[in-house]
């Protein structure tokens, strides 16, 4: 019986540790995109994607001092934000959750390459300090 309890505790610990690593490198694909759609970096396009309406998080109650979260996303030529990857989490889970939900709401003009709209990868960093956050 004791062996079963110890094995169960070890299993739970492994799941917790593996789960944390998945969250840390979290990727979401809410919108299905064609596999053959090329995603360009900022340096590969003629005109970079331009954010026209940012997503803000202004309620970070429960967060201490200051911190930031860094996300990498794909700004699709269709106008959708997809492929959200967490590069670095802040120490405030509430802030992290709100930013991840808010990032899909940004509005932007897609990148242009050779006169055509294209999808572009872009990084965003959201910071908070004593209750307020802003995008960098």
VENJO-V768847 format. One record per run of one state. SS is the DSSP state (h for helix, s for strand, l for the rest). FROM is the first residue (numbers start at 0). LEN is the number of residues. If there is no record, write none. Layout:
ss: {SS;SS}
from: {FROM;FROM}
len: {LEN;LEN}
This chain:
ss: {l;h;l;s;l;s;l;h;l;s;l;s;l;s;l;s;l;h;l;s;l;s;l;s;l;s;l}
from: {0;1;24;26;28;38;40;41;44;46;47;49;53;65;75;80;88;92;105;106;109;110;113;115;129;131;135}
len: {1;23;2;2;10;2;1;3;2;1;2;4;12;10;5;8;4;13;1;3;1;3;2;14;2;4;1}
